[in-house]
Amino acid sequence: MKILITGCAGFIGSNFSKQFKQRFPKAEIIGIDNFVTGRKDAVSKDIIFYEGSVTDGKFLEKIFKKHRPDYVFHFAYIPRVSFSVQFPFKTTQNNICGTTLLLEKCRDYKVRRLIFSSSSAIYGGAKKLPTKETKNEANPLTPYALQKYCDELMCKIFSNLYGLDTICLRYFNVFGPGQYGDSAYSTVVSAWLSALYFPKKKKSFLDGDGKQSRDFCYVDNVVEANILAMLSKKKFKGEFFNIAHEERTNLLEVKELIEKYSGQKINLEKRPSRIGDVRHTHADISQARKSFGYKPKINFKDGLRKTVAWYQKIS
Ligand SMILES: NC(=O)c1ccc[n+]([C@@H]2O[C@H](COP(=O)([O-])OP(=O)(O)OC[C@H]3O[C@@H](n4cnc5c(N)ncnc54)[C@H](O)[C@@H]3O)[C@@H](O)[C@H]2O)c1
């Protein structure tokens, strides 16, 4: 089996590369990344790595021609809702053009399945919690959410027009080891842990009243979902599935748990709510369970303990 991982130097892509190699030691794993947000030291030594962009046709052509991957896992993106609010054009260009070009290569080289990393941001604050895919229409409220939505539709269009097998996994707030919180756009768990363990570099902020809640999903659950999506014997035509834990934790509870596991106090500076932030996320994952057997193995508290332990190790 040959697989291609885009965004293999990023948080999820690097966890995926490592765990995939352990599960399928004989697989040929090709990774690409342009380090726009990824880190050189996160690239697994066990993969064949190429530095370059998914928006570069010649670069992609060379890799597809040489390796002819069976499956493509597409993590490469400029992520973060708030970053896209500040840079709508740059993120649209990278995220929509990159995915479309990659889909073209998958079509031309007859890839067996493309697994797309989508996002719960598409729901734009779903009306019904827990959120079911079918009961909540897409309501993208930010450039990032719209980019994910367009890319999902593009996957479906490629399935319908060219028979390319595509599946979209809508992740809800992923966290875990390998997620650095050193940018202004970081997600809450990584941002607070970075501030706690690297206090010279960063301060901790609380945006809003802290009662907003998230369905936090430990990264190993996302890795497992991608592997199950690849292994499924079904045929997919751009269908989308929630990938989460199916439990909800508010930010004040997250703070308390981090303090408990780290034995340290977090001092939060208050700020107004972020533009484009939704109040609560909570997924219904029954569709992914039914379709390809997805079942989260690690819950929020255990995942947080592991993440704190990782920060302790690297600090
Ligand atoms: N982390 C989350 O909570 C979350 C939630 C929902 C969806 N997602 C999606 O999962 C995927 C991975 O997210 P992550 O948290 O690991 O982000 P990340 O920023 O750590 O990883 C993204 C990787 O893609 C690379 N990349 C970006 N544009 C590229 C390009 N044009 N060519 C090649 N490489 C490029 C970056 O350098 C980086 O290594 C993204 O598609 C993201 O939108 C993440």
The ligand as a Tripos MOL2 file, in Angstrom:
@<TRIPOS>MOLECULE
LIG
   44    48     1     0     0
SMALL
NO_CHARGES

@<TRIPOS>ATOM
      1 N1         -6.7360   21.1330   14.8720 N.am      1 LIG1
      2 C1         -8.0580   21.2090   14.8270 C.2       1 LIG1
      3 O1         -8.7160   21.4300   15.8470 O.2       1 LIG1
      4 C2         -8.8100   20.9960   13.5270 C.ar      1 LIG1
      5 C3        -10.2100   21.0070   13.5400 C.ar      1 LIG1
      6 C4        -10.9030   20.8290   12.3390 C.ar      1 LIG1
      7 C5        -10.1980   20.6190   11.1610 C.ar      1 LIG1
      8 N2         -8.8290   20.6340   11.1750 N.ar      1 LIG1
      9 C6         -8.1380   20.4410    9.9040 C.3       1 LIG1
     10 O2         -7.1790   19.3960   10.0310 O.3       1 LIG1
     11 C7         -6.0620   19.6540    9.1810 C.3       1 LIG1
     12 C8         -4.7740   19.6270    9.9810 C.3       1 LIG1
     13 O3         -4.8610   20.6330   10.9880 O.3       1 LIG1
     14 P1         -3.7000   20.8710   12.0610 P.3       1 LIG1
     15 O4         -4.3510   21.2790   13.3220 O.co2     1 LIG1
     16 O5         -2.7540   19.7260   12.0630 O.co2     1 LIG1
     17 O6         -3.0010   22.1700   11.4450 O.3       1 LIG1
     18 P2         -1.4460   22.4740   11.2200 P.3       1 LIG1
     19 O7         -1.3510   23.9170   10.8690 O.co2     1 LIG1
     20 O8         -0.6480   21.9880   12.3730 O.co2     1 LIG1
     21 O9         -1.1120   21.5690    9.9480 O.3       1 LIG1
     22 C9         -1.3580   21.9500    8.6290 C.3       1 LIG1
     23 C10        -0.1350   21.6020    7.8270 C.3       1 LIG1
     24 O10        -0.3870   21.8840    6.4440 O.3       1 LIG1
     25 C11         0.7650   22.5160    5.9030 C.3       1 LIG1
     26 N3          0.3370   23.2870    4.7230 N.ar      1 LIG1
     27 C12        -0.5020   24.3490    4.6720 C.ar      1 LIG1
     28 N4         -0.6510   24.7850    3.4080 N.ar      1 LIG1
     29 C13         0.1160   23.9730    2.6380 C.ar      1 LIG1
     30 C14         0.3870   23.9100    1.2560 C.ar      1 LIG1
     31 N5         -0.1360   24.7950    0.3950 N.pl3     1 LIG1
     32 N6          1.2150   22.9340    0.8050 N.ar      1 LIG1
     33 C15         1.7710   22.0310    1.6470 C.ar      1 LIG1
     34 N7          1.5660   22.0430    2.9720 N.ar      1 LIG1
     35 C16         0.7490   23.0070    3.4670 C.ar      1 LIG1
     36 C17         1.3050   23.3590    7.0380 C.3       1 LIG1
     37 O11         2.6500   23.7430    6.8830 O.3       1 LIG1
     38 C18         1.0950   22.4230    8.2230 C.3       1 LIG1
     39 O12         2.2100   21.5840    8.4260 O.3       1 LIG1
     40 C19        -6.3510   21.0090    8.5190 C.3       1 LIG1
     41 O13        -6.9690   20.7970    7.2790 O.3       1 LIG1
     42 C20        -7.3240   21.6610    9.4760 C.3       1 LIG1
     43 O14        -8.1170   22.6330    8.8420 O.3       1 LIG1
     44 C21        -8.1270   20.8120   12.3290 C.ar      1 LIG1
@<TRIPOS>BOND
     1     1     2 1
     2     2     3 2
     3     2     4 1
     4     4     5 ar
     5     4    44 ar
     6     5     6 ar
     7     6     7 ar
     8     7     8 ar
     9     8     9 1
    10     8    44 ar
    11     9    10 1
    12     9    42 1
    13    10    11 1
    14    11    12 1
    15    11    40 1
    16    12    13 1
    17    13    14 1
    18    14    15 2
    19    14    16 1
    20    14    17 1
    21    17    18 1
    22    18    19 2
    23    18    20 1
    24    18    21 1
    25    21    22 1
    26    22    23 1
    27    23    24 1
    28    23    38 1
    29    24    25 1
    30    25    26 1
    31    25    36 1
    32    26    27 ar
    33    26    35 ar
    34    27    28 ar
    35    28    29 ar
    36    29    30 ar
    37    29    35 ar
    38    30    31 1
    39    30    32 ar
    40    32    33 ar
    41    33    34 ar
    42    34    35 ar
    43    36    37 1
    44    36    38 1
    45    38    39 1
    46    40    41 1
    47    40    42 1
    48    42    43 1
@<TRIPOS>SUBSTRUCTURE
     1 LIG1         1 GROUP 0 **** ****
